[in-house]
Amino acid sequence: MMRLIFLLVFACATLAVAANEPKFFKTNALPGDGVYSLLRRYNLDRNSCNHQQFYKINRLKNDAQLKVGKNYFLPILIYPYNGKTIRSSIGIDDWETAKNIELYNERMFQDGYREKSFKDDKILWVPYHFLNCPDVDVPPVNESAPENGEINLAVEPSGSRIFPIFGKKYEYVPLRSDELRGKVYYIESGHGGPDPGAMVTKDKHLMCEDEYAYDVALRLVKNLVAYGATAYMITRDPNDGIRDDEYLECDYDEVVWGNEPIFRGQKPRLFQRSDVINELYDKHVKQGVAEQQLIIIHVDSRGKREQTDLYFYFFPGDEAGKKLATKMHNSMKKHYDKYRSGRGYFGTVTSRDLHMLRETKVPSAYIEMGNIRNTTDQKRLMVPKNRQLLADWLFEGLR
């Protein structure tokens, strides 16, 4: 009898201790997330014990794949903050560890992963490795890591909001909102590599279609990332980034997603891109992503006197593509009516049988941003502020 009473008392004490133990923070997996990339987003990837703890607290096998939208515990312990000191709040004596915890919490708040500072909501996030394995040991990556420069929240170095593809000046992208979280966008700027697209000489400067399409595409992707979307730049330049010059230097070093050289022949080049998009699309469908869209950006070439507004194409019979194109067209028209009142807006939305619309599985819209040979349209392309407005107004249509 005494033994039974002792066991009951011991069991109750154990439950009480468990109830008072700090809980682990929980978040959901984004499209493209594996364990490594999810931990990297919260700056937890450089300690192997965080990886081990992640599998343990989620009761997963070491080779487990994450499911989009499903909640997972992270190796971040949640402690109440007493409003005095971090050390007294979590029961430690080490000042340096406490300072690192403070810096971590403020960084998570600054980057948008915390809604409030710990000083306001009285909740501390304490990474597991701060208390259990503080030394950085850079664990091996067992999962298939994203290709170099993937533009989504899963590929930020050391869990920061740094995206090198945008260039040094624009590489830091604060998370303004997560309203597009779980949505996937493919942004494909036309031509590139051996094919610069339409070209014209202006004031002894060579203007190439692919450079201006690429700059607007980058700015659009930056907007998408700032609002929590997963966004892929299909055509990529390793060193251009977002540029604030009127004349963008023509070069031939662009590659396709996966750092593959761009094929010289037009037909192989187009299939190279549509195949990449379809592979990514299928991957995200298997992960449960419900909404994916493709935006294709080009610059037209017509007679010098023919000034055009942005016009949009969708594939015949693709109602989702038509809706997508119409939303962006309406956004452009609304802003032209506001800022260019009296001028009118003559952009159109029509169907057209183009390779990138026909051969991709994703609802898609094809954009021509103007006539590179017309002096009025050239201002739309050349002035950096105008390129940003194009990206902003297209983005508003996507939202």
N, C-alpha and C positions, 0 to 999 in steps of 0.2 A: 504493500500500500504506500509506504513512504517513498519507494522508488518511483511509483507511478506519479505521485505528487511532485517529486523532483523533476521528472521528465516534462510534466505539464508546465511547471514554472519556467524551466529552461526554454521550452518551446515558445512561451509567451514573451520571454525576454528577447529571444532571437527575432521574433516578429517585430518587437518594438524597435530594436536596433535597425532592422531592415527598413522600417517605415521612416526612420530618421536619417537614413543614408541619402546622400545627394542623388538625384536622378540624372539620367543622361538626356541631352538635348536631342530632339527629333526633327528631321526635315524630310522632304520628299525628293526623289531622284528626278533630274531633268533629262530631256532627250540627249542621248550621247553619253550619259554618265556611266562610268564604271566605278569601282571602289576607289581606285587611285585618284581619278579626276574629282570625285565627290569630296574626298578628303583634302585634295589640293585646294578646292574652292574655299575651305575654311582654315587653310594654312596648317593642316595636320598631316601632310603627306611625307614629311622628312624624318619621321620616327617610326620604326618598324612596329613598336608596341602599339601605336595607334591603329595600325592595320590589323594586328592580331586582336586587339580589343574590339574593333568594329565587327569582325566575323563572330566573335564570342557573344557580344551583347545582342546581335541580330540573329544568332543561331544559324549562321550560314556556313556552307562549305567554302574552302579557300578559292575555289574556281567559280563561285556563284556569279551569275549575271544579275544586274539590278533591273527592276521594272520601272518604267517611266510612271511618275505620279505616286508610286508607293512610298509610304513613310518608312524611314530607317533611323535607328538611333546612331548618333555620332559620338565618338569618344570625347565629349565635352560635358563635364560635370556641372550641374546647376546648384549653386549655393545662394542662400539669402544673404544680402549685404546689410550689415548692421548700421550703416551710415557713419561708421567711425574709421576703421581700417580694414584692409583686405586680410591682413594677417589674423586679426581677431575674429573676422567673419568665418574663415575656413580652418582656423586652428593651426597655423604654421608660424614659425619664427623667422624664416629667411626673408630678408627685405628684398633681395634681388628677384626672387621668385614672385613675390607680391607685385613688384613693379612690372615684371613681364606680364603678369595677369592683367594688370591695369591697362597696359599698352595694347594687349590683345583685344580686350573688350572695347576700347575706344576705336581701334582699327575696324572691328566688326561693325560698329555703329557708323563710322565714317563711310564704309564701303556699302552700307545699306542692308547688311544682313541682320542687324539688330534695329528694332523700331525706335528704341530709346537708349540713352546712356545708362549704364548700371547705376550711376549716381541718382538717376531719376526714378527708375522702376525698382531699384533695390534688388536686382538680380545679377549675380556674377556668373559668367561663363568661365570655366576653368578647364583648359585642355588636359586630357588625361596624362599626357607625357610630362607636363609641368611638375606633377607630383610623383610620377612613377618611373619615368625614364627620360630625364631631361636632355641627354646627349643626342645630338643629331647623328643618325646613322644611315640615312638615305636608303630606304628599303628597295629591293628590286621591284620592277614593274612586271607583274605577271599577266595583266590584262592587255588587250590591244589598245595602245595609246592613240589619241587623235593624231592626225597628220600635222606636220609643221604649220602652225599658224591658224588652226581652226578657230573661227570666230564664234565662240559661244562661251558661256560662263564656266564650262568645264575645263578650259585650257589656259587659265590665267596662271602665270608663273608664281609659285609660292602663295597662291590663294589671293593675289591682289587683283586690282581692276586694270591691269596693264595688258594692252593688246598691241604688240610691236608692229603689226601690219599697217596700223594707221600712221606710223611715223612718230619720231620723238616728240614733236609738239603736241600731238593729239592722242598719244598712246594710252593715257590715263582716262578711263571712261567710268565716272561714278554711276552707280545704279540709281536711276531716278524713279523707277517704278518696276514692279514685276507683273504688270498687266498683260504682257505678251508671253509670260512664262508658259512653257509647254508647247509653244508654236514654233514651227521650223520654216525658215525662209532661205531660198537659194537666189542669190543675186549674181547674174551673169552679164558682165560687160562685154560687148561685142569685140571680135577680132583679137589682136594681140599676138605677141611672138613674131613670126615671120610675116604676119599680115596686119599692117597698121590701119587697114580700113580706108575710108575716104581721106584724102589729103588736099590741102590747099596752102599756098604761100601768101602770107599777109605781112606787110612791112618787113620783108626779107626773113621772116620767121616761118618755119614749116609747122603747120597744125595737122595733127593726126587724130583721126576719129577715136581710136582706141584709148588714147591718153585722157581725153575729156570724158568719155563714157566711164572709164575706170575711176576717175576722181569723184564723179557724182555717185557712182556705185559704192565707193568706200564710205562716203559721207552718209549714204542711206543705211549701210550696214552699221555704222557707228550709232545712228539713231535707234536702230532695232535692238542692238546690244544694250543700250542704256535703259531700255524698257523691258529687259529680261528675256528677249527672244533668243533662240538659237539661229544664227545666220551664217551661211556659207558663202564666201567669195569663191566662185568657181574659177574665174580667171584671176591670176594673182601676179603681182610684181614684187620681187623680194626687197626692193630698196626705194620705191617711189613714195609710198605713204600718201596721206592727204597733203596736197600742195596748194599754196596760196599765191601762185604766180599766174599771170595772164597767159603767158606762153609756156606750155608744158612740153618739155623736151621729149622728142620721139625716141624711143629705144625699142629693143627687140628681145628683152630678157624675160618677158612674161611666161608663166607656166600655167598648167591646169592643176586643179585640186589634186593633192598627192605629190606635188612637185614634179609632175611629168612634163617633159618638153612638148610644146604645141606642134602638132603635125602640120606639114607644109600644105598638103592638098586640102582643098576646101571641104570636100565630102568627108574624108577621114577626120578632119578637124572638128566638124560639126558633130559627128557621131561620138568622137572622143568626149565631148562635153555632155551630150545627152546621155551617154552611157554612165558617166560619173554621177550625174544627177539621179538617174534611175536607181543606181546601186544604193545611194544614200537614202533615197525615198523608201526603197524596200526595207532597208535596215530600220528606219524609224517607224514604219508600219508595223513591223514585228515587235517593236518596243511599245506599241499602243498609241503612237502619236496620231491624233485625229485631224490636225490642221497643218497642211504644208502648202506653200505657195512658191512660185517661181516668177521672178521679175527679170526681164531681159532688156538691157539698155544699149541703145545705139544712137548714132548721129547720122542723119541723112545727107545726101549730096545731090543738089538739083541746080538749076540755072541760077546765076548770081542774083537775078532780080526777084526770085521766088522766095518770099519770106513765109515761114510756116510756124504755127504753134505746135506744142507737143501733140502728137497723135498716137493712138494706142491700137494694137491689134490683139485679137484672140483667135483661137482656132475655131473654124466653123463647127457649130454644135456643142462647143464646150461652154455650158451655161455658167459654170463656176469661174472659168477664165473671163467670160464676158462681164460677170459681176465684179471681178477683181479689177479689170481694166476700167470699168465705168466708175468705180469708187475713186480711183486715182485721177481720172479725167475730171470728175466733179470737183475734187479738191483743187485742181489747177484752175478750173473755171471760176470757182468761188474767189480765189485769191486774185486772179486777173481782174475780175469784176470789182474787187475792192481797191486794188492798188493801181489799176490801169482803167479806171472807169471811163466810159466813152469810147475806148479803143475796140472793145469786143474781144471775144475769144473764139478762135476758129479751129481749135483742135477737134479731132474726131475719134470715135471708137468704132472700128469695123473689124470684120472677120478676114482672115488671110491664112492661106495654107503655107506656113513657113516651117522649116525643119525643126527648130527648137520648140515650136508650139505643137507640132505634130508628133514628134518622136519622144517627148517626155511624158511621164505618167502624172506629173504634178499639174494642178490648175495653174495656168500661166498667163502672163500678159507681156507683150512686147512693146517697147516704147522707143519712138524716134524723137529726140530732143530738139531737133531743128535742122536747118540747112547749113552745113559748114561753109558753104560758099557765099551765103548772104551776109552782108555786113551787120544787119540788125540781129540776126540769129547768132552771129559770132559774139556779140556782146553778152548774150545769154550764156554762152559757153565759156568765154574768156574771163569774165569778172568773177573772182573767187566767191564774193558774196552772192552772186546770182547762182553759182553752182550749189552753194549751201541752201539757198531758197528752193531750188529744184528738189534737192534731197529732202528738205523739211516738208514741202508740200506733198510730195509723193508719199512720204512716211505718214503724214496725216490721213491720206486716203487709205493706207493699209490699216491704220488703227480703227 
